[in-house]
Amino acid sequence: MAFQTDIPTLYSEYNVNIPEYLNYKMDVAGYFAVNHTIHRSEGASYVPGISSNAMHDQYTAENVPALKDEAFITTIDDYIPKISFELQSTSFPNQLHQDYTGTWPKIISSLASDENFGLFINKNSYAKSVLPGILKGEKDTLKVIKLIYGYVKSNLKWDKEYSKYTTAVNPKTIFEKKTGSSADINLSLISLLKEAKIMAYPALVSTRSNGTHPGYPIISKFDNVIAVTSIAGKTYFIDATNNDLQFGMVDYENLSHQVFYMDLKNAAGQWIDMETEFAQERIFSYNLVLDKENKLRGQINEYSKGYAAFERRNRYRKTNNEAEFLKNYKKDKVGLELSNYKIENLDLLDEILTESMNVVIEDNVEEAGDLVYFNPLLYEKTKENIFKHEERKFPVDFAHPIKETYRIVLNFPDDYEVEKLPKSAAYKLPDGNGTFTISYVSEGKVLMVKSTIAINKTLYAPEEYFDLKELFKAVVDKQAEQIVFKKKS
């Protein structure tokens, strides 16, 4: 039962009677308060042929505002106020107690004996046959894991399906097919690691689009699985579904802040935090000369790390050829002509992905009489505030940290002088959770501009929304400011 839609609701009421012989788990979700009252009903026949007492639950919500679309969320279902029930157990007269959802140890034991989960991991014939060729005598634990990780990524292609169960009962079949679901790939990875005497464990995930897991023992609320291992006290989350994922980086959909780690052998498990150390980091470096025709000529260098590099590599590989990639790159960049494009470290995932190009840029400098107007951030400025609402009832979820840096060096003509230079500025969120800085320096006929945006947390509480909104308002306002040159007569 949901209590919020895309139109305002004055009043909602939901009533449910639960017979005493039925025990349900109740999940209350959302960020709008739902009132709950309970009273006991006696002697009614809620179950056919059986007279029983019952608990009468009433849920009400008043003056519920319309649900608004928001930036940076998981799935909107996570934020709708709603009530759901799952049958946990039954205790009918003269019958044994029946447990339907069980406990975490029962769930883990069931997975351990499942041929598409625990038994799949224990099938070691394929691992025995290929490990000598993969490892070639390597003994260092971290290097062994990376070699196996690289082998799985290179030999299995993800079919874009998230799953917690494999589609076959042994890894050999998966490697023969050379393709598979996330479970096929990541449980095959764990099987190989296990045979190599590496302590690696499966961790269940509810992906971002699947929604937040309620936390209590219920297997159906998970839709994915990754691997977890620990080396010298450091925990690594491993996902081999994409060849461009760095070691320790997981697919964006897995960035749900918590995973349920399992030791199948001992039927033990626990929730563990999963905040990624990889940011979405990009650096744009413009080195330009402004000529008397107000054309810009020079070089652009772009540097990408973490999730930015992952996305960029994926985009490059998905296009049919480099010409198509560059055509898409230019699509929203008015007046840009480029040549001598070069991409470096495409396959060296631990290195910074570097792109460089020579450029000629027209139609980005305005002239009015003897004044020339120029916005130095060109194509990279933030044009609108991503946070539009006055308040927000639920968290802002970036999934990973974000850092964007723009460096512009501009040489301008001898007969131009700086008429107006915007003021440098710095803005900070409380406790250093985010910053925006922009600076302008003019020396002779050279102008230098630097702008940096840093989002240092992955999750911001609703109470932090106003400050976050104001930070991005400052970004939009300051990055829109123009430099004014005056031509000497």
C-alpha positions, 0 to 999 in steps of 0.5 A: 500500500502506497500513500503518495503519488504524483498528485497531492492527497488529502487523506489515505487510510489502509486497514488490515486484520491479521489473525493470531495464527499468522505472523507477518513481517511489516516493512514501513518505507518512505520519508513521509510519516504514516500514522499507525494504530492497533487494536485487538479483535476477538472471536472472529473467523478470519481464517476459513473454518477457524475462529481466531483473535486478530490484530486490527492495524490502521494506517493513515496519512494526511495532507501528503504532498505530490511526489516530485522528481528529484536528482540523485536518488536510487529508485523513486520506490525507496522514497514513497511512503508505503506499507508491505507485508511478508508472511514470516510464519504460521502457528495453526492449532494442532499443527507444527510452527512453520517458518517461511522466511527464516533467519540469516543463518537459514538463508545462508545455509540454503544458499550454500547447498544451492547448485546455482550458488554455493555448490557452483562455487565449490565446483573446482575442476575448471579452476584446477585446469586453468589456474597454473596458466593464469598464475605462472607460479605467482605467490603474492596474494594481491597479485594472484587476485588481480591475475584471476580477476583479469582472467575472468574479465577477459574471458567472460562478457556480461550479458547486462543481466543482474542476478544472484543465482547462476544460469549453469551448475558449474563454472566450466559451462559459463567459460565455454559460453564466454558470456553470462549474468553478474552471478555467472561471472562473479561466482565463477571469480569466487570459485577460481579464488577459492581454488587458489586458496584466497579467502573470498566470499560472496556478498549479496547486493540490492542494486540501486534500481532495485531499491534499498534492502529492508535489512531483515532476513529476506533473500528475494529483496536482493538481485545481485552478488559480488565478491569480497576479500580482505588483504592486510586488513583492507577490504576489497569489493570485486566485480568482474562484470565489465572489462573497464572496471579497475580492481576494487571498483564495482558497477555503478548499480552496486553502489548501494552503500551496504552489502550482505557478506556471507561465509557459506561454510560457517553459515555466518553473515553480516551487513558491511558498509560499501562506500567506494574510494573511487571518485568521478574525477575529471580535469579539463585543461585549456591552453588557448590563444585569442586572435583579433578575429575573436577565434580561439586556437590551441589545445584541450587536454582532458584527464579522467580518473575513477568512475569518470575514466570508466564511463569515458572508456565505455563510451569510446569502446561502444562507438563504431570508430573514433570518427563517430566518437568525436562526432558525438563529442562535438555534438553539444559544443558549438563552434568547435573544430578539432584535430590530432585527437589522441587518447592514452592509457585506454587499456591501462586501467590504473593510469589516468585516462588522457585525451588531447586535441588541437582546437579552433573555437568560433562563436564563443566570443561576443563583440560589442563596439570596443568591448569583447565578452568571453566566458572562459569555461566555454563548454564545461560550465554548469548551466543550471542548478540540479537542485530545484526544489525549496526543500527535500524530504529524503537524502541526496545520493551521489553514489560516489564522490565527484571532483571536477577541475577546469584550468584555462590559460588564455593568451590575448592580443596586445591591443586588448586589455582586461576591462572587467575580471570576475572576483575569485570566490570560495564556497564550502559546505559544513565539515568540509563535505563539499567545496567550490572555488574559482579564481582569476589571475591576469599577468601581462597578456595571459589570463589564468582561470581555475574552477574546482567542484568537490563533492566529498560525500556519497550521501547527504541527509535532507537537513544538508539539502539547503547548503548543497543547493546553495553551493550549486547555485554559486557554481551556476552563478559564478561560472556564468560570469564573463571576462570583459576585454577592451580594445585599444583604439 
